[in-house]
């Protein structure tokens, strides 16, 4: 039997995901522990390291999002999902895969915006080197919201990936 060919570069996980889908799927497993380490550093009062880690995470996430968006816009992902019992090409947005994607986007889009706002406000309002101060209450509130949103983005992303590109 001929192997199924899909648009774009195939991923490396052995499922139907494209290269960038697989990269982002795996990257989220690294992002969550790194976020936990970053918050642990705050608790140990290593605010400088928290800042560096958050900025590094932000840059990595931006690069991942841009390359991922290029991949997903250029190469129709629905062809990779056709083999899934949870996908229907005629009901792209109302089949389980489509609903899972909408829920995922409801997390992913606000997370990206929140991430940028929290970072820019922290850079503007904390002294250098960073120390708790007048910006602390706002940063803690929006920072925790960004962390929770990021966890939701990862979880809903993994569910979408499973339904669309793993399930047979
Ligand atoms: C999206 C990026 C960021 C997120 C999600 C984030 C998240 C957090 C969270 C959740 C806390 C509270 C921890 C606790 O409950 O004690 C915190 C604290 C803190 N963050 Fe961030 N942070 C980010 C970026 C930054 C940046 C860029 C700086 C420095 C310019 C910074 C400086 C601090 C400081 C100094 C604290 C200590 C808490 C205080 O002000 O009393 N953070 N951050």
Backbone and ligand atoms as CSV (ligand in chain L), in Angstrom:
chain,resi,resn,atom,element,x,y,z
A,1,UNK,N,N,0.840,-1.201,0.000
A,1,UNK,CA,C,0.000,0.000,0.000
A,1,UNK,C,C,0.879,1.257,0.000
A,2,UNK,N,N,0.501,2.235,-0.792
A,2,UNK,CA,C,1.268,3.482,-0.847
A,2,UNK,C,C,1.043,4.314,0.421
A,3,UNK,N,N,2.144,4.866,0.962
A,3,UNK,CA,C,1.982,5.711,2.155
A,3,UNK,C,C,1.242,6.986,1.766
A,4,UNK,N,N,0.360,7.453,2.653
A,4,UNK,CA,C,-0.399,8.679,2.405
A,4,UNK,C,C,0.552,9.877,2.381
A,5,UNK,N,N,0.431,10.759,1.378
A,5,UNK,CA,C,1.276,11.961,1.383
A,5,UNK,C,C,0.418,13.180,1.694
A,6,UNK,N,N,1.001,14.074,2.504
A,6,UNK,CA,C,0.276,15.265,2.948
A,6,UNK,C,C,1.016,16.513,2.489
A,7,UNK,N,N,0.303,17.660,2.444
A,7,UNK,CA,C,1.004,18.903,2.110
A,7,UNK,C,C,1.969,19.282,3.230
A,8,UNK,N,N,3.119,19.866,2.869
A,8,UNK,CA,C,4.089,20.302,3.885
A,8,UNK,C,C,5.020,19.186,4.307
A,9,UNK,N,N,5.865,19.505,5.293
A,9,UNK,CA,C,6.869,18.545,5.774
A,9,UNK,C,C,6.267,17.702,6.891
A,10,UNK,N,N,6.412,16.387,6.803
A,10,UNK,CA,C,5.875,15.511,7.846
A,10,UNK,C,C,6.643,15.677,9.149
A,11,UNK,N,N,5.931,15.429,10.256
A,11,UNK,CA,C,6.561,15.510,11.576
A,11,UNK,C,C,7.396,14.289,11.881
A,12,UNK,N,N,7.928,14.258,13.117
A,12,UNK,CA,C,8.859,13.187,13.505
A,12,UNK,C,C,8.288,12.282,14.597
A,13,UNK,N,N,7.047,12.559,15.036
A,13,UNK,CA,C,6.496,11.779,16.151
A,13,UNK,C,C,5.870,10.459,15.703
A,14,UNK,N,N,5.723,10.309,14.396
A,14,UNK,CA,C,5.160,9.057,13.889
A,14,UNK,C,C,3.643,9.081,13.782
A,15,UNK,N,N,3.025,10.228,14.022
A,15,UNK,CA,C,1.584,10.359,13.809
A,15,UNK,C,C,1.371,11.110,12.493
A,16,UNK,N,N,0.226,11.775,12.333
A,16,UNK,CA,C,-0.015,12.467,11.061
A,16,UNK,C,C,0.358,13.948,11.099
A,17,UNK,N,N,0.891,14.419,12.218
A,17,UNK,CA,C,1.210,15.846,12.354
A,17,UNK,C,C,2.316,16.300,11.413
A,18,UNK,N,N,2.268,17.589,11.040
A,18,UNK,CA,C,3.353,18.160,10.238
A,18,UNK,C,C,4.529,18.466,11.168
A,19,UNK,N,N,5.662,18.850,10.578
A,19,UNK,CA,C,6.863,19.131,11.372
A,19,UNK,C,C,6.579,20.153,12.470
A,20,UNK,N,N,5.964,21.283,12.108
A,20,UNK,CA,C,5.757,22.340,13.106
A,20,UNK,C,C,4.682,21.974,14.126
A,21,UNK,N,N,3.682,21.205,13.685
A,21,UNK,CA,C,2.679,20.730,14.648
A,21,UNK,C,C,3.363,19.873,15.706
A,22,UNK,N,N,4.268,19.000,15.264
A,22,UNK,CA,C,4.984,18.129,16.196
A,22,UNK,C,C,5.913,18.933,17.103
A,23,UNK,N,N,6.586,19.938,16.515
A,23,UNK,CA,C,7.503,20.772,17.319
A,23,UNK,C,C,6.719,21.468,18.427
A,24,UNK,N,N,5.573,22.080,18.078
A,24,UNK,CA,C,4.803,22.826,19.078
A,24,UNK,C,C,4.172,21.872,20.099
A,25,UNK,N,N,3.690,20.716,19.624
A,25,UNK,CA,C,3.112,19.694,20.513
A,25,UNK,C,C,4.128,19.322,21.601
A,26,UNK,N,N,5.375,19.069,21.184
A,26,UNK,CA,C,6.429,18.691,22.144
A,26,UNK,C,C,6.890,19.877,22.981
A,27,UNK,N,N,6.995,21.058,22.336
A,27,UNK,CA,C,7.511,22.244,23.036
A,27,UNK,C,C,6.664,22.568,24.254
A,28,UNK,N,N,5.349,22.312,24.156
A,28,UNK,CA,C,4.477,22.636,25.290
A,28,UNK,C,C,4.809,21.778,26.511
A,29,UNK,N,N,5.382,20.589,26.281
A,29,UNK,CA,C,5.800,19.761,27.414
A,29,UNK,C,C,7.011,20.376,28.121
A,30,UNK,N,N,7.772,21.210,27.398
A,30,UNK,CA,C,8.921,21.876,28.007
A,30,UNK,C,C,8.505,23.200,28.642
A,31,UNK,N,N,7.539,23.883,28.013
A,31,UNK,CA,C,7.151,25.221,28.486
A,31,UNK,C,C,6.568,25.166,29.902
A,32,UNK,N,N,5.703,24.191,30.168
A,32,UNK,CA,C,5.036,24.164,31.480
A,32,UNK,C,C,6.024,23.949,32.636
A,33,UNK,N,N,6.953,22.963,32.560
A,33,UNK,CA,C,7.949,22.854,33.639
A,33,UNK,C,C,8.831,24.104,33.762
A,34,UNK,N,N,9.171,24.730,32.615
A,34,UNK,CA,C,10.002,25.942,32.680
A,34,UNK,C,C,9.250,27.075,33.383
A,35,UNK,N,N,7.935,27.147,33.146
A,35,UNK,CA,C,7.112,28.151,33.825
A,35,UNK,C,C,7.103,27.886,35.330
A,36,UNK,N,N,6.984,26.594,35.689
A,36,UNK,CA,C,6.983,26.227,37.112
A,36,UNK,C,C,8.314,26.634,37.748
A,37,UNK,N,N,9.423,26.386,37.027
A,37,UNK,CA,C,10.750,26.770,37.541
A,37,UNK,C,C,10.820,28.291,37.712
A,38,UNK,N,N,10.268,29.018,36.739
A,38,UNK,CA,C,10.306,30.484,36.781
A,38,UNK,C,C,9.571,31.017,38.019
A,39,UNK,N,N,8.432,30.411,38.354
A,39,UNK,CA,C,7.671,30.857,39.534
A,39,UNK,C,C,8.397,30.442,40.821
A,40,UNK,N,N,9.021,29.263,40.795
A,40,UNK,CA,C,9.832,28.810,41.936
A,40,UNK,C,C,10.970,29.818,42.187
A,41,UNK,N,N,11.567,30.332,41.099
A,41,UNK,CA,C,12.654,31.309,41.228
A,41,UNK,C,C,12.165,32.585,41.903
A,42,UNK,N,N,10.905,32.993,41.592
A,42,UNK,CA,C,10.328,34.175,42.249
A,42,UNK,C,C,10.222,33.914,43.748
A,43,UNK,N,N,9.739,32.704,44.104
A,43,UNK,CA,C,9.579,32.362,45.525
A,43,UNK,C,C,10.923,32.381,46.246
A,44,UNK,N,N,12.018,32.035,45.509
A,44,UNK,CA,C,13.365,32.082,46.102
A,44,UNK,C,C,13.983,33.478,45.988
A,45,UNK,N,N,13.169,34.456,45.560
A,45,UNK,CA,C,13.573,35.861,45.387
A,45,UNK,C,C,14.670,36.048,44.331
A,46,UNK,N,N,14.740,35.108,43.363
A,46,UNK,CA,C,15.684,35.270,42.244
A,46,UNK,C,C,14.957,35.957,41.081
A,47,UNK,N,N,14.541,37.224,41.339
A,47,UNK,CA,C,13.728,37.957,40.357
A,47,UNK,C,C,14.457,38.150,39.029
A,48,UNK,N,N,15.808,38.324,39.114
A,48,UNK,CA,C,16.602,38.506,37.888
A,48,UNK,C,C,16.513,37.280,36.983
A,49,UNK,N,N,16.588,36.078,37.614
A,49,UNK,CA,C,16.511,34.851,36.812
A,49,UNK,C,C,15.107,34.633,36.270
A,50,UNK,N,N,14.093,35.002,37.087
A,50,UNK,CA,C,12.701,34.919,36.630
A,50,UNK,C,C,12.532,35.780,35.376
A,51,UNK,N,N,13.077,36.976,35.421
A,51,UNK,CA,C,12.974,37.884,34.268
A,51,UNK,C,C,13.637,37.264,33.037
A,52,UNK,N,N,14.880,36.770,33.221
A,52,UNK,CA,C,15.616,36.197,32.070
A,52,UNK,C,C,14.866,34.997,31.490
A,53,UNK,N,N,14.384,34.125,32.384
A,53,UNK,CA,C,13.689,32.921,31.915
A,53,UNK,C,C,12.402,33.298,31.182
A,54,UNK,N,N,11.656,34.285,31.730
A,54,UNK,CA,C,10.404,34.693,31.071
A,54,UNK,C,C,10.678,35.319,29.706
A,55,UNK,N,N,11.762,36.117,29.613
A,55,UNK,CA,C,12.078,36.744,28.325
A,55,UNK,C,C,12.504,35.676,27.316
A,56,UNK,N,N,13.306,34.691,27.769
A,56,UNK,CA,C,13.742,33.610,26.873
A,56,UNK,C,C,12.525,32.800,26.407
A,57,UNK,N,N,11.637,32.493,27.351
A,57,UNK,CA,C,10.424,31.739,27.004
A,57,UNK,C,C,9.585,32.523,25.994
A,58,UNK,N,N,9.448,33.820,26.239
A,58,UNK,CA,C,8.660,34.686,25.352
A,58,UNK,C,C,9.218,34.670,23.933
A,59,UNK,N,N,10.559,34.795,23.803
A,59,UNK,CA,C,11.187,34.820,22.473
A,59,UNK,C,C,10.982,33.464,21.783
A,60,UNK,N,N,11.203,32.366,22.540
A,60,UNK,CA,C,11.027,31.027,21.958
A,60,UNK,C,C,9.582,30.809,21.502
A,61,UNK,N,N,8.642,31.252,22.332
A,61,UNK,CA,C,7.232,31.078,21.983
A,61,UNK,C,C,6.884,31.878,20.734
A,62,UNK,N,N,7.428,33.094,20.631
A,62,UNK,CA,C,7.161,33.929,19.442
A,62,UNK,C,C,7.669,33.236,18.175
A,63,UNK,N,N,8.924,32.722,18.243
A,63,UNK,CA,C,9.503,32.047,17.068
A,63,UNK,C,C,8.626,30.843,16.711
A,64,UNK,N,N,8.215,30.071,17.751
A,64,UNK,CA,C,7.394,28.875,17.510
A,64,UNK,C,C,6.062,29.266,16.874
A,65,UNK,N,N,5.422,30.328,17.409
A,65,UNK,CA,C,4.105,30.731,16.896
A,65,UNK,C,C,4.216,31.168,15.430
A,66,UNK,N,N,5.239,31.990,15.106
A,66,UNK,CA,C,5.364,32.503,13.739
A,66,UNK,C,C,5.613,31.350,12.755
A,67,UNK,N,N,6.577,30.459,13.053
A,67,UNK,CA,C,6.865,29.357,12.118
A,67,UNK,C,C,5.656,28.409,12.024
A,68,UNK,N,N,4.980,28.206,13.136
A,68,UNK,CA,C,3.808,27.346,13.166
A,68,UNK,C,C,2.688,27.939,12.305
A,69,UNK,N,N,2.456,29.247,12.456
A,69,UNK,CA,C,1.401,29.906,11.680
A,69,UNK,C,C,1.688,29.818,10.179
A,70,UNK,N,N,2.973,30.020,9.795
A,70,UNK,CA,C,3.341,29.935,8.371
A,70,UNK,C,C,3.005,28.532,7.861
A,71,UNK,N,N,3.419,27.510,8.639
A,71,UNK,CA,C,3.178,26.116,8.255
A,71,UNK,C,C,1.681,25.847,8.084
A,72,UNK,N,N,0.892,26.257,9.070
A,72,UNK,CA,C,-0.527,25.916,9.083
A,72,UNK,C,C,-1.307,26.680,8.008
A,73,UNK,N,N,-0.851,27.920,7.684
A,73,UNK,CA,C,-1.538,28.706,6.638
A,73,UNK,C,C,-1.175,28.179,5.254
A,74,UNK,N,N,0.083,27.776,5.052
A,74,UNK,CA,C,0.510,27.338,3.718
A,74,UNK,C,C,0.018,25.934,3.406
A,75,UNK,N,N,-0.008,25.070,4.435
A,75,UNK,CA,C,-0.332,23.665,4.198
A,75,UNK,C,C,-1.619,23.285,4.915
A,76,UNK,N,N,-2.617,22.890,4.134
A,76,UNK,CA,C,-3.944,22.571,4.667
A,76,UNK,C,C,-3.885,21.406,5.660
A,77,UNK,N,N,-4.072,21.717,6.959
A,77,UNK,CA,C,-3.965,20.677,7.984
A,77,UNK,C,C,-5.106,19.679,7.907
A,78,UNK,N,N,-6.252,20.083,7.301
A,78,UNK,CA,C,-7.432,19.203,7.322
A,78,UNK,C,C,-7.147,17.879,6.602
A,79,UNK,N,N,-6.218,17.924,5.625
A,79,UNK,CA,C,-5.905,16.680,4.910
A,79,UNK,C,C,-5.247,15.660,5.829
A,80,UNK,N,N,-4.523,16.157,6.828
A,80,UNK,CA,C,-3.882,15.264,7.801
A,80,UNK,C,C,-4.891,14.718,8.805
A,81,UNK,N,N,-6.058,15.394,8.904
A,81,UNK,CA,C,-7.066,14.990,9.895
A,81,UNK,C,C,-8.120,14.055,9.310
A,82,UNK,N,N,-8.139,13.919,7.973
A,82,UNK,CA,C,-9.216,13.148,7.333
A,82,UNK,C,C,-9.300,11.715,7.869
A,83,UNK,N,N,-8.150,11.116,8.187
A,83,UNK,CA,C,-8.155,9.724,8.672
A,83,UNK,C,C,-8.739,9.605,10.080
A,84,UNK,N,N,-8.963,10.725,10.751
A,84,UNK,CA,C,-9.488,10.666,12.132
A,84,UNK,C,C,-10.999,10.412,12.132
A,85,UNK,N,N,-11.472,9.533,13.032
A,85,UNK,CA,C,-12.922,9.312,13.140
A,85,UNK,C,C,-13.638,10.526,13.737
A,86,UNK,N,N,-12.871,11.462,14.278
A,86,UNK,CA,C,-13.472,12.649,14.909
A,86,UNK,C,C,-13.533,13.844,13.967
A,87,UNK,N,N,-13.093,13.629,12.699
A,87,UNK,CA,C,-13.079,14.745,11.747
A,87,UNK,C,C,-14.026,14.500,10.589
A,88,UNK,N,N,-14.707,15.568,10.183
A,88,UNK,CA,C,-15.550,15.482,8.994
A,88,UNK,C,C,-15.289,16.717,8.133
A,89,UNK,N,N,-14.851,16.478,6.885
A,89,UNK,CA,C,-14.521,17.600,5.998
A,89,UNK,C,C,-15.761,18.441,5.692
A,90,UNK,N,N,-16.950,17.829,5.763
A,90,UNK,CA,C,-18.193,18.556,5.472
A,90,UNK,C,C,-18.672,19.388,6.663
A,91,UNK,N,N,-18.172,19.030,7.838
A,91,UNK,CA,C,-18.597,19.762,9.044
A,91,UNK,C,C,-17.351,20.158,9.820
A,92,UNK,N,N,-16.433,20.850,9.087
A,92,UNK,CA,C,-15.110,21.159,9.634
A,92,UNK,C,C,-15.159,21.785,11.035
A,93,UNK,N,N,-16.105,22.731,11.245
A,93,UNK,CA,C,-16.119,23.460,12.512
A,93,UNK,C,C,-17.098,22.895,13.544
A,94,UNK,N,N,-17.908,21.900,13.151
A,94,UNK,CA,C,-18.853,21.352,14.139
A,94,UNK,C,C,-18.533,19.906,14.515
A,95,UNK,N,N,-17.572,19.277,13.799
A,95,UNK,CA,C,-17.147,17.931,14.207
A,95,UNK,C,C,-16.262,18.072,15.458
A,96,UNK,N,N,-16.021,16.971,16.198
A,96,UNK,CA,C,-15.219,17.089,17.433
A,96,UNK,C,C,-13.858,17.770,17.226
A,97,UNK,N,N,-13.200,17.483,16.094
A,97,UNK,CA,C,-11.891,18.113,15.840
A,97,UNK,C,C,-12.054,19.631,15.726
A,98,UNK,N,N,-13.077,20.078,14.999
A,98,UNK,CA,C,-13.319,21.511,14.808
A,98,UNK,C,C,-13.657,22.202,16.120
A,99,UNK,N,N,-14.517,21.546,16.919
A,99,UNK,CA,C,-14.893,22.132,18.221
A,99,UNK,C,C,-13.651,22.216,19.117
A,100,UNK,N,N,-12.834,21.136,19.098
A,100,UNK,CA,C,-11.605,21.135,19.910
A,100,UNK,C,C,-10.685,22.273,19.478
A,101,UNK,N,N,-10.622,22.540,18.156
A,101,UNK,CA,C,-9.752,23.613,17.661
A,101,UNK,C,C,-10.281,24.980,18.094
A,102,UNK,N,N,-11.609,25.162,18.029
A,102,UNK,CA,C,-12.184,26.452,18.451
A,102,UNK,C,C,-11.870,26.687,19.934
A,103,UNK,N,N,-12.071,25.654,20.764
A,103,UNK,CA,C,-11.788,25.804,22.204
A,103,UNK,C,C,-10.302,26.127,22.405
A,104,UNK,N,N,-9.450,25.418,21.647
A,104,UNK,CA,C,-8.007,25.676,21.762
A,104,UNK,C,C,-7.678,27.126,21.387
A,105,UNK,N,N,-8.276,27.620,20.303
A,105,UNK,CA,C,-7.988,28.997,19.870
A,105,UNK,C,C,-8.503,30.017,20.887
A,106,UNK,N,N,-9.611,29.669,21.570
A,106,UNK,CA,C,-10.148,30.572,22.602
A,106,UNK,C,C,-9.151,30.726,23.758
A,107,UNK,N,N,-8.293,29.731,23.936
A,107,UNK,CA,C,-7.213,29.857,24.928
A,107,UNK,C,C,-5.971,30.496,24.296
A,108,UNK,N,N,-5.580,29.985,23.115
A,108,UNK,CA,C,-4.283,30.350,22.539
A,108,UNK,C,C,-4.186,31.837,22.169
A,109,UNK,N,N,-5.264,32.391,21.584
A,109,UNK,CA,C,-5.182,33.791,21.128
A,109,UNK,C,C,-5.083,34.754,22.327
A,110,UNK,N,N,-5.990,34.663,23.335
A,110,UNK,CA,C,-5.836,35.555,24.492
A,110,UNK,C,C,-4.508,35.333,25.230
A,111,UNK,N,N,-4.031,34.068,25.278
A,111,UNK,CA,C,-2.760,33.798,25.963
A,111,UNK,C,C,-1.632,34.592,25.318
A,112,UNK,N,N,-1.597,34.579,23.991
A,112,UNK,CA,C,-0.526,35.289,23.270
A,112,UNK,C,C,-0.573,36.784,23.595
A,113,UNK,N,N,-1.794,37.353,23.548
A,113,UNK,CA,C,-1.926,38.792,23.815
A,113,UNK,C,C,-1.538,39.103,25.270
A,114,UNK,N,N,-2.041,38.271,26.193
A,114,UNK,CA,C,-1.770,38.469,27.615
A,114,UNK,C,C,-0.270,38.379,27.899
A,115,UNK,N,N,0.369,37.413,27.237
A,115,UNK,CA,C,1.799,37.188,27.423
A,115,UNK,C,C,2.582,38.445,27.061
A,116,UNK,N,N,2.206,39.049,25.905
A,116,UNK,CA,C,2.900,40.259,25.436
A,116,UNK,C,C,2.657,41.399,26.436
A,117,UNK,N,N,1.388,41.566,26.862
A,117,UNK,CA,C,1.046,42.674,27.771
A,117,UNK,C,C,1.782,42.527,29.105
A,118,UNK,N,N,1.769,41.298,29.686
A,118,UNK,CA,C,2.423,41.085,30.986
A,118,UNK,C,C,3.924,41.383,30.871
A,119,UNK,N,N,4.542,40.914,29.767
A,119,UNK,CA,C,5.988,41.121,29.589
A,119,UNK,C,C,6.316,42.603,29.430
A,120,UNK,N,N,5.569,43.281,28.533
A,120,UNK,CA,C,5.872,44.701,28.264
A,120,UNK,C,C,5.653,45.535,29.527
A,121,UNK,N,N,4.544,45.273,30.250
A,121,UNK,CA,C,4.264,46.045,31.467
A,121,UNK,C,C,5.326,45.779,32.536
A,122,UNK,N,N,5.772,44.509,32.651
A,122,UNK,CA,C,6.809,44.181,33.641
A,122,UNK,C,C,8.103,44.924,33.307
A,123,UNK,N,N,8.470,44.917,32.007
A,123,UNK,CA,C,9.716,45.572,31.595
A,123,UNK,C,C,9.649,47.074,31.858
A,124,UNK,N,N,8.445,47.653,31.664
A,124,UNK,CA,C,8.290,49.103,31.851
A,124,UNK,C,C,8.234,49.500,33.322
A,125,UNK,N,N,7.600,48.655,34.143
A,125,UNK,CA,C,7.247,49.089,35.498
A,125,UNK,C,C,8.136,48.571,36.625
A,126,UNK,N,N,8.886,47.487,36.401
A,126,UNK,CA,C,9.795,47.024,37.446
A,126,UNK,C,C,11.129,47.745,37.285
A,127,UNK,N,N,11.823,48.011,38.402
A,127,UNK,CA,C,13.158,48.611,38.280
A,127,UNK,C,C,14.160,47.596,37.723
A,128,UNK,N,N,15.358,48.074,37.361
A,128,UNK,CA,C,16.403,47.169,36.881
A,128,UNK,C,C,17.568,47.190,37.851
A,129,UNK,N,N,17.949,46.084,38.439
A,129,UNK,CA,C,17.349,44.745,38.342
A,129,UNK,C,C,15.961,44.708,38.980
A,130,UNK,N,N,15.089,43.745,38.545
A,130,UNK,CA,C,13.713,43.717,39.037
A,130,UNK,C,C,13.604,43.449,40.539
A,131,UNK,N,N,12.719,44.201,41.176
A,131,UNK,CA,C,12.433,44.075,42.611
A,131,UNK,C,C,10.939,44.306,42.808
A,132,UNK,N,N,10.304,43.637,43.810
A,132,UNK,CA,C,8.891,43.925,44.092
A,132,UNK,C,C,8.700,45.416,44.378
A,133,UNK,N,N,7.528,45.938,43.993
A,133,UNK,CA,C,7.250,47.373,44.191
A,133,UNK,C,C,5.807,47.678,43.852
A,134,UNK,N,N,5.578,48.895,43.347
A,134,UNK,CA,C,4.200,49.336,43.078
A,134,UNK,C,C,3.510,48.495,42.002
A,135,UNK,N,N,4.284,47.848,41.131
A,135,UNK,CA,C,3.694,47.053,40.041
A,135,UNK,C,C,3.346,45.624,40.487
A,136,UNK,N,N,3.770,45.250,41.724
A,136,UNK,CA,C,3.664,43.849,42.148
A,136,UNK,C,C,2.248,43.284,42.081
A,137,UNK,N,N,1.251,44.003,42.654
A,137,UNK,CA,C,-0.113,43.450,42.738
A,137,UNK,C,C,-0.657,43.166,41.338
A,138,UNK,N,N,-0.493,44.145,40.425
A,138,UNK,CA,C,-0.998,43.965,39.058
A,138,UNK,C,C,-0.250,42.831,38.365
A,139,UNK,N,N,1.074,42.785,38.536
A,139,UNK,CA,C,1.868,41.744,37.855
A,139,UNK,C,C,1.498,40.354,38.353
A,140,UNK,N,N,1.278,40.231,39.671
A,140,UNK,CA,C,0.918,38.912,40.202
A,140,UNK,C,C,-0.421,38.468,39.639
A,141,UNK,N,N,-1.406,39.378,39.611
A,141,UNK,CA,C,-2.740,39.027,39.102
A,141,UNK,C,C,-2.678,38.605,37.634
A,142,UNK,N,N,-2.137,39.469,36.777
A,142,UNK,CA,C,-2.103,39.182,35.337
A,142,UNK,C,C,-1.107,38.073,35.017
A,143,UNK,N,N,-0.018,38.005,35.812
A,143,UNK,CA,C,0.982,36.946,35.619
A,143,UNK,C,C,0.372,35.569,35.870
A,144,UNK,N,N,-0.379,35.425,36.971
A,144,UNK,CA,C,-1.009,34.134,37.260
A,144,UNK,C,C,-2.059,33.791,36.204
A,145,UNK,N,N,-2.810,34.820,35.756
A,145,UNK,CA,C,-3.814,34.581,34.708
A,145,UNK,C,C,-3.127,34.073,33.428
A,146,UNK,N,N,-1.962,34.681,33.099
A,146,UNK,CA,C,-1.208,34.256,31.914
A,146,UNK,C,C,-0.731,32.812,32.075
A,147,UNK,N,N,-0.309,32.451,33.292
A,147,UNK,CA,C,0.161,31.083,33.548
A,147,UNK,C,C,-1.004,30.092,33.381
A,148,UNK,N,N,-2.168,30.428,33.965
A,148,UNK,CA,C,-3.334,29.536,33.873
A,148,UNK,C,C,-3.766,29.392,32.410
A,149,UNK,N,N,-3.784,30.523,31.685
A,149,UNK,CA,C,-4.160,30.501,30.262
A,149,UNK,C,C,-3.193,29.630,29.457
A,150,UNK,N,N,-1.899,29.715,29.811
A,150,UNK,CA,C,-0.896,28.919,29.085
A,150,UNK,C,C,-1.120,27.424,29.336
A,151,UNK,N,N,-1.483,27.072,30.579
A,151,UNK,CA,C,-1.776,25.658,30.882
A,151,UNK,C,C,-2.984,25.204,30.059
A,152,UNK,N,N,-4.017,26.057,29.979
A,152,UNK,CA,C,-5.207,25.733,29.182
A,152,UNK,C,C,-4.868,25.595,27.707
A,153,UNK,N,N,-3.973,26.463,27.214
A,153,UNK,CA,C,-3.563,26.405,25.805
A,153,UNK,C,C,-2.880,25.072,25.518
A,154,UNK,N,N,-1.979,24.666,26.427
A,154,UNK,CA,C,-1.255,23.402,26.229
A,154,UNK,C,C,-2.228,22.229,26.250
A,155,UNK,N,N,-3.085,22.183,27.263
A,155,UNK,CA,C,-4.014,21.058,27.429
A,155,UNK,C,C,-4.964,20.940,26.225
A,156,UNK,N,N,-5.565,22.056,25.827
A,156,UNK,CA,C,-6.519,22.012,24.710
A,156,UNK,C,C,-5.791,21.723,23.391
A,157,UNK,N,N,-4.517,22.169,23.290
A,157,UNK,CA,C,-3.718,21.893,22.094
A,157,UNK,C,C,-3.424,20.407,21.960
A,158,UNK,N,N,-3.080,19.790,23.087
A,158,UNK,CA,C,-2.794,18.344,23.056
A,158,UNK,C,C,-4.056,17.560,22.703
A,159,UNK,N,N,-5.209,17.987,23.235
A,159,UNK,CA,C,-6.474,17.286,22.924
A,159,UNK,C,C,-6.769,17.404,21.424
A,160,UNK,N,N,-6.607,18.621,20.877
A,160,UNK,CA,C,-6.834,18.823,19.440
A,160,UNK,C,C,-5.882,17.943,18.618
A,161,UNK,N,N,-4.604,17.929,19.010
A,161,UNK,CA,C,-3.613,17.131,18.273
A,161,UNK,C,C,-4.012,15.660,18.288
A,162,UNK,N,N,-4.415,15.162,19.466
A,162,UNK,CA,C,-4.813,13.754,19.562
A,162,UNK,C,C,-6.003,13.462,18.642
A,163,UNK,N,N,-7.056,14.273,18.763
A,163,UNK,CA,C,-8.280,14.018,17.985
A,163,UNK,C,C,-8.019,14.093,16.481
A,164,UNK,N,N,-7.190,15.068,16.062
A,164,UNK,CA,C,-6.992,15.283,14.628
A,164,UNK,C,C,-5.916,14.400,14.026
A,165,UNK,N,N,-4.822,14.193,14.744
A,165,UNK,CA,C,-3.645,13.596,14.087
A,165,UNK,C,C,-3.168,12.272,14.673
A,166,UNK,N,N,-3.763,11.834,15.788
A,166,UNK,CA,C,-3.354,10.540,16.333
A,166,UNK,C,C,-4.473,9.518,16.170
A,167,UNK,N,N,-5.695,9.921,16.544
A,167,UNK,CA,C,-6.824,8.990,16.541
A,167,UNK,C,C,-7.036,8.368,15.161
A,168,UNK,N,N,-7.299,7.064,15.162
A,168,UNK,CA,C,-7.590,6.382,13.878
A,168,UNK,C,C,-8.927,5.658,13.988
L,1,LIG,C1,C,4.719,36.662,30.500
L,1,LIG,C2,C,5.728,36.879,31.290
L,1,LIG,C3,C,5.635,36.724,32.789
L,1,LIG,C4,C,4.803,35.942,33.548
L,1,LIG,C5,C,3.709,34.999,33.050
L,1,LIG,C6,C,5.146,36.172,34.925
L,1,LIG,C7,C,4.525,35.562,35.993
L,1,LIG,C8,C,4.736,35.883,37.314
L,1,LIG,C9,C,3.982,35.360,38.428
L,1,LIG,C10,C,2.837,34.348,38.294
L,1,LIG,C11,C,4.476,35.918,39.559
L,1,LIG,C12,C,3.927,35.741,40.973
L,1,LIG,C13,C,4.587,34.656,41.756
L,1,LIG,C14,C,4.016,34.653,43.151
L,1,LIG,O1,O,2.829,34.327,43.326
L,1,LIG,O2,O,4.759,34.999,44.079
L,1,LIG,C15,C,5.550,36.807,39.161
L,1,LIG,C16,C,6.319,37.579,40.025
L,1,LIG,C17,C,7.298,38.468,39.649
L,1,LIG,N1,N,7.689,38.770,38.372
L,1,LIG,FE1,FE,6.937,37.920,36.697
L,1,LIG,N2,N,6.169,37.088,34.998
L,1,LIG,C18,C,6.498,37.446,33.711
L,1,LIG,C19,C,7.483,38.339,33.304
L,1,LIG,C20,C,8.240,39.109,34.165
L,1,LIG,C21,C,9.254,40.056,33.743
L,1,LIG,C22,C,9.625,40.341,32.277
L,1,LIG,C23,C,9.770,40.614,34.883
L,1,LIG,C24,C,10.827,41.669,35.044
L,1,LIG,C25,C,10.953,42.709,34.281
L,1,LIG,C26,C,9.083,40.004,36.013
L,1,LIG,C27,C,9.327,40.292,37.334
L,1,LIG,C28,C,8.676,39.723,38.420
L,1,LIG,C29,C,8.943,40.067,39.812
L,1,LIG,C30,C,9.973,41.092,40.322
L,1,LIG,C31,C,8.090,39.288,40.575
L,1,LIG,C32,C,8.027,39.250,42.095
L,1,LIG,C33,C,6.654,39.492,42.617
L,1,LIG,C34,C,6.455,40.877,43.117
L,1,LIG,O3,O,6.541,41.817,42.309
L,1,LIG,O4,O,6.161,41.017,44.310
L,1,LIG,N3,N,8.170,39.090,35.536
L,1,LIG,N4,N,5.696,36.778,37.804
